[in-house]
Amino acid sequence: MKRLFIAVSSVFWCLGFYSLQVAQAAEKYPVKQIVAIVPVEAGGDGDVLFRPVMEKVSKMLGQPIVIVNKPGAGSSTGYRELHNAKPDGYTLGWGSATIITNKLQGVMPLDYHDFTQLGAYATFFPIIIGATKSAIKFNTIQEAIAYAKANPGKLNMSTAGVGQSWWVGATAFITGTGINVNTIPQPGAGALVTTQVAGGHAELGVAALASAKGMIESGQVKFLATLGGGRAPAPYDNIPTVKELGYDVSWESSNFVMGPPKLPKEIATILANAVEKAVHDPAFKKFVSERNARWEYIPAGEVVASYDKRREVVRGIMQKAGILKEAK
């Protein structure tokens, strides 16, 4: 009995000592540089808004946050690296709807349930752009759809990498309108799509307004339609959504901050509080609006429930597009 008492006491002492160490680590956290992984290319849609959030979080924490872009395999390369990182608060990451689509499409067995959520901050909606240097040009999305139906397989559409959010948006558009085009997936997201369309290598492309805006304003690409639930803000509010033209097509993607699984609660709380303050900064809200995205804050504790609902919507879109193959 005495030995049992000593053994039990030792276990509780060890647990108590471990808890004390965790608490002390949280009190000191952070004491060094933090790395933030972005699974798309620099200048891509997700990269655009993630950087200012991390800049503000960095100032609040008093430590530098270095952005490391890890595009590839539909963003799964970056997601996997974040998932495998040590859960000590010194590796964070960006997430979007691709973390849902990757699993549903069979690209990877991970989704948002397998990470520590720290809060969502903005929603992007994709747009359809047209080339102005290609042999075939369109003034409206109706012209593009009509041509594609009359000439199946003659048009090229540049999309994000297979499994990424804008690729799903493009697939939903193709399926929903009943057209036949050649898709050209890029190894990244909106920035590469816009560049390819601007160069005339594809007649159409799907990107975010944020990443395409500069080339739209310079006339290198033409803004043809919005794939979001509503029209873009002025001065683009005269451009129709695909849905209002009679096609059941709509797609959007939220952006959020997350950490590896099993991040200590004390450290996760520090990070989630910093993210919340950064996202509610009036300057950041203005930045989001100027980048033609929609400000949308979802607290860390509500992200999973929110995305559970969105996942069902995504599953329906992917099933309709014939690409549902959930990874186990």
C-alpha positions as CSV (number, residue, x, y, z in Angstrom):
1,M,0.0,0.0,0.0
2,K,2.8,2.4,0.9
3,R,4.5,1.7,-2.4
4,L,1.2,2.3,-4.3
5,F,0.9,5.6,-2.4
6,I,4.4,6.7,-3.4
7,A,3.9,5.7,-7.0
8,V,0.6,7.6,-7.3
9,S,2.2,10.6,-5.5
10,S,5.0,10.5,-8.0
11,V,2.6,10.6,-10.9
12,F,0.7,13.5,-9.6
13,W,4.0,15.3,-8.8
14,C,5.2,14.8,-12.3
15,L,1.9,16.0,-13.8
16,G,2.0,19.0,-11.5
17,F,5.6,19.8,-12.5
18,Y,4.7,19.5,-16.2
19,S,1.7,21.8,-15.8
20,L,4.0,24.3,-14.0
21,Q,6.5,24.1,-16.9
22,V,3.7,24.7,-19.4
23,A,2.4,27.7,-17.4
24,Q,5.9,29.1,-17.1
25,A,6.5,28.6,-20.9
26,A,3.3,30.5,-21.6
27,E,4.3,33.3,-19.3
28,K,7.6,33.7,-21.2
29,Y,6.1,33.1,-24.6
30,P,7.3,34.2,-27.1
31,V,11.0,34.6,-26.6
32,K,12.2,34.1,-30.2
33,Q,11.3,34.5,-33.9
34,I,8.1,32.9,-35.1
35,V,7.7,31.3,-38.6
36,A,4.4,31.6,-40.4
37,I,3.8,29.2,-43.3
38,V,1.7,30.3,-46.2
39,P,0.8,27.4,-48.6
40,V,0.5,29.7,-51.7
41,E,3.0,31.8,-53.6
42,A,4.0,35.3,-52.5
43,G,1.5,37.8,-53.9
44,G,-1.2,35.1,-54.1
45,D,-4.7,35.8,-52.8
46,G,-4.1,34.4,-49.3
47,D,-0.7,35.9,-49.0
48,V,-2.0,39.4,-49.6
49,L,-4.1,39.6,-46.4
50,F,-2.2,37.3,-44.2
51,R,0.9,39.4,-44.1
52,P,-0.6,42.5,-42.4
53,V,-2.3,40.3,-39.8
54,M,1.0,38.8,-38.9
55,E,2.7,42.2,-38.9
56,K,0.2,43.4,-36.3
57,V,0.5,40.2,-34.3
58,S,4.3,40.5,-34.4
59,K,4.2,44.0,-32.9
60,M,1.8,42.8,-30.1
61,L,4.0,39.8,-29.2
62,G,7.3,41.7,-29.5
63,Q,8.9,39.1,-31.7
64,P,9.5,39.0,-35.5
65,I,7.3,36.8,-37.6
66,V,8.9,35.5,-40.8
67,I,6.5,34.6,-43.6
68,V,7.6,31.4,-45.5
69,N,5.7,30.7,-48.7
70,K,5.3,26.9,-49.3
71,P,3.0,26.5,-52.4
72,G,2.5,23.2,-54.1
73,A,0.1,20.2,-54.3
74,G,-3.0,22.3,-53.9
75,S,-1.6,23.9,-50.8
76,S,-1.2,20.5,-49.1
77,T,2.6,20.9,-49.0
78,G,2.4,23.9,-46.6
79,Y,-0.5,22.3,-44.6
80,R,1.5,19.1,-44.0
81,E,4.6,21.1,-42.9
82,L,2.5,23.1,-40.4
83,H,0.8,19.9,-39.1
84,N,4.2,18.3,-38.5
85,A,5.7,21.3,-36.8
86,K,6.5,21.3,-33.1
87,P,3.5,22.6,-31.1
88,D,5.4,25.3,-29.3
89,G,3.9,28.4,-30.7
90,Y,6.8,29.2,-33.0
91,T,5.3,27.9,-36.2
92,L,1.9,29.3,-37.4
93,G,0.2,29.1,-40.7
94,W,-2.5,30.4,-43.0
95,G,-5.5,28.4,-44.0
96,S,-8.4,28.8,-46.5
97,A,-11.1,26.7,-48.1
98,T,-8.4,24.6,-49.7
99,I,-8.0,22.8,-46.3
100,I,-11.6,21.5,-46.9
101,T,-11.3,20.8,-50.6
102,N,-8.0,19.0,-50.3
103,K,-9.5,16.3,-48.0
104,L,-12.8,16.1,-49.9
105,Q,-10.9,15.7,-53.2
106,G,-8.5,13.1,-51.7
107,V,-5.4,15.2,-51.9
108,M,-4.5,14.8,-48.2
109,P,-6.1,13.2,-45.1
110,L,-6.0,16.4,-43.0
111,D,-8.5,19.2,-42.7
112,Y,-9.2,22.1,-40.2
113,H,-10.1,19.6,-37.4
114,D,-6.4,18.5,-37.4
115,F,-5.0,21.9,-36.4
116,T,-5.3,24.4,-33.6
117,Q,-7.6,27.2,-34.9
118,L,-6.7,30.8,-33.9
119,G,-9.4,32.8,-35.7
120,A,-10.6,33.7,-39.2
121,Y,-10.3,37.2,-40.5
122,A,-11.5,37.8,-44.1
123,T,-13.3,36.2,-47.1
124,F,-12.2,36.4,-50.7
125,F,-14.4,35.8,-53.6
126,P,-13.1,34.7,-57.1
127,I,-13.7,36.5,-60.3
128,I,-13.5,35.5,-63.9
129,I,-11.0,37.5,-66.0
130,G,-10.5,37.5,-69.8
131,A,-7.4,38.1,-71.8
132,T,-6.9,41.2,-73.9
133,K,-3.9,40.0,-75.8
134,S,-5.2,36.7,-77.0
135,A,-6.6,36.0,-80.5
136,I,-10.1,35.5,-78.9
137,K,-11.4,38.3,-76.7
138,F,-14.6,38.8,-74.8
139,N,-16.4,41.9,-73.5
140,T,-18.9,40.0,-71.3
141,I,-19.1,36.7,-69.6
142,Q,-22.2,35.9,-71.7
143,E,-20.1,36.1,-74.8
144,A,-17.5,33.8,-73.3
145,I,-20.1,31.2,-72.3
146,A,-21.8,31.3,-75.7
147,Y,-18.5,30.9,-77.5
148,A,-17.4,28.0,-75.2
149,K,-20.7,26.2,-75.9
150,A,-20.5,26.7,-79.6
151,N,-16.8,25.8,-79.7
152,P,-16.2,23.0,-77.1
153,G,-12.5,22.5,-76.2
154,K,-11.3,25.7,-78.0
155,L,-10.9,27.9,-75.0
156,N,-8.2,27.7,-72.3
157,M,-9.0,28.7,-68.7
158,S,-6.2,29.2,-66.2
159,T,-7.0,28.1,-62.6
160,A,-5.3,27.7,-59.3
161,G,-3.6,24.4,-58.6
162,V,-5.7,21.3,-58.5
163,G,-7.5,21.1,-55.2
164,Q,-7.1,24.8,-54.4
165,S,-10.1,27.0,-53.7
166,W,-10.2,28.9,-57.0
167,W,-9.7,25.7,-58.9
168,V,-12.9,24.4,-57.3
169,G,-14.6,27.7,-58.1
170,A,-13.5,27.3,-61.8
171,T,-14.8,23.7,-61.8
172,A,-18.1,24.8,-60.3
173,F,-18.3,27.5,-63.0
174,I,-17.5,25.0,-65.9
175,T,-20.0,22.4,-64.6
176,G,-22.7,24.9,-63.6
177,T,-22.7,26.6,-67.1
178,G,-22.3,23.4,-69.0
179,I,-19.3,24.6,-71.0
180,N,-16.3,22.6,-72.2
181,V,-12.9,24.4,-71.8
182,N,-9.3,23.3,-71.3
183,T,-8.2,24.0,-67.7
184,I,-4.6,25.0,-67.0
185,P,-3.9,24.6,-63.3
186,Q,-1.1,26.7,-61.9
187,P,1.4,25.6,-59.2
188,G,0.0,28.5,-57.1
189,A,-3.1,30.7,-56.9
190,G,-4.4,34.0,-58.3
191,A,-1.2,35.9,-59.0
192,L,0.1,33.2,-61.4
193,V,-3.4,32.9,-63.0
194,T,-3.5,36.6,-63.7
195,T,0.0,36.6,-65.2
196,Q,-0.9,33.8,-67.6
197,V,-4.1,35.4,-68.7
198,A,-2.4,38.8,-69.1
199,G,0.2,37.2,-71.3
200,G,-2.5,35.8,-73.6
201,H,-1.7,32.2,-72.8
202,A,-5.2,31.5,-71.6
203,E,-8.4,33.3,-72.8
204,L,-10.0,33.0,-69.3
205,G,-8.9,32.7,-65.7
206,V,-10.3,32.5,-62.2
207,A,-8.5,34.6,-59.6
208,A,-9.3,36.9,-56.7
209,L,-10.0,40.6,-57.4
210,A,-7.2,41.5,-55.0
211,S,-4.6,39.8,-57.1
212,A,-6.0,40.8,-60.4
213,K,-6.9,44.4,-59.7
214,G,-3.6,45.9,-60.9
215,M,-3.8,44.3,-64.3
216,I,-7.5,45.0,-64.6
217,E,-6.8,48.7,-64.0
218,S,-4.0,48.7,-66.5
219,G,-6.1,47.0,-69.1
220,Q,-4.0,43.8,-69.3
221,V,-7.0,41.6,-68.3
222,K,-10.7,42.2,-68.4
223,F,-13.1,41.7,-65.4
224,L,-15.9,39.6,-66.8
225,A,-17.9,38.2,-63.8
226,T,-17.9,37.5,-60.1
227,L,-18.2,34.0,-58.7
228,G,-19.1,35.2,-55.2
229,G,-22.5,35.5,-53.7
230,G,-22.8,39.2,-54.5
231,R,-21.3,41.8,-56.8
232,A,-17.9,43.3,-56.1
233,P,-17.7,46.8,-54.5
234,A,-17.6,50.0,-56.6
235,P,-16.2,50.7,-59.1
236,Y,-16.8,47.1,-60.2
237,D,-20.4,46.9,-59.0
238,N,-21.6,46.9,-62.7
239,I,-20.0,43.5,-63.3
240,P,-22.6,40.7,-62.8
241,T,-22.3,37.6,-60.7
242,V,-22.6,34.3,-62.6
243,K,-25.5,33.4,-60.3
244,E,-27.6,36.3,-61.3
245,L,-27.3,35.3,-64.9
246,G,-29.3,32.2,-64.2
247,Y,-26.5,29.7,-63.3
248,D,-26.4,28.0,-59.9
249,V,-22.8,28.9,-59.3
250,S,-21.3,30.6,-56.3
251,W,-18.0,30.2,-54.5
252,E,-16.1,32.1,-51.7
253,S,-13.2,31.4,-49.4
254,S,-12.5,32.5,-45.8
255,N,-8.9,33.0,-44.5
256,F,-7.8,32.0,-41.0
257,V,-4.8,31.6,-38.8
258,M,-3.9,28.3,-37.3
259,G,-1.2,26.3,-35.5
260,P,-0.1,22.7,-35.3
261,P,-2.3,20.3,-33.4
262,K,-2.0,20.0,-29.6
263,L,-0.8,23.6,-29.2
264,P,-0.8,24.3,-25.5
265,K,-4.0,26.1,-24.4
266,E,-2.1,28.9,-22.7
267,I,0.0,29.7,-25.9
268,A,-3.1,29.2,-28.2
269,T,-4.9,31.8,-26.0
270,I,-2.1,34.3,-26.3
271,L,-2.0,33.9,-30.1
272,A,-5.8,33.9,-30.5
273,N,-6.1,37.1,-28.5
274,A,-3.4,38.8,-30.6
275,V,-5.1,37.7,-33.8
276,E,-8.4,39.1,-32.6
277,K,-6.9,42.5,-31.8
278,A,-5.0,42.6,-35.1
279,V,-8.2,41.7,-37.1
280,H,-10.3,44.3,-35.4
281,D,-7.8,47.1,-36.0
282,P,-9.6,49.8,-38.1
283,A,-6.5,50.0,-40.4
284,F,-6.7,46.3,-41.2
285,K,-10.5,46.6,-41.9
286,K,-9.7,49.4,-44.3
287,F,-6.9,47.3,-45.9
288,V,-9.4,44.4,-46.4
289,S,-11.9,46.7,-48.1
290,E,-9.2,48.2,-50.3
291,R,-8.2,44.7,-51.4
292,N,-11.8,44.0,-52.4
293,A,-12.3,41.3,-49.8
294,R,-14.9,41.1,-47.2
295,W,-13.9,41.5,-43.5
296,E,-15.2,38.6,-41.5
297,Y,-13.9,37.7,-38.0
298,I,-14.7,34.3,-36.6
299,P,-13.3,33.6,-33.1
300,A,-10.9,30.7,-32.6
301,G,-13.5,28.7,-30.7
302,E,-16.1,29.0,-33.4
303,V,-14.0,28.3,-36.5
304,V,-14.5,24.5,-36.5
305,A,-18.3,24.7,-36.2
306,S,-18.5,27.4,-38.9
307,Y,-16.4,25.3,-41.2
308,D,-18.4,22.1,-40.5
309,K,-21.3,23.9,-42.1
310,R,-19.2,25.2,-45.0
311,R,-17.8,21.8,-45.6
312,E,-21.3,20.4,-46.4
313,V,-21.7,23.2,-49.0
314,V,-18.3,22.4,-50.5
315,R,-19.1,18.7,-50.6
316,G,-22.2,19.4,-52.6
317,I,-20.3,21.5,-55.1
318,M,-17.6,18.9,-55.5
319,Q,-20.0,16.1,-55.8
320,K,-21.9,18.0,-58.5
321,A,-18.5,18.6,-60.3
322,G,-17.6,14.9,-60.1
323,I,-14.5,15.4,-58.0
324,L,-15.5,14.2,-54.6
325,K,-13.1,11.6,-53.2
326,E,-12.6,12.2,-49.5
327,A,-9.2,11.2,-48.2
328,K,-9.3,8.8,-45.2
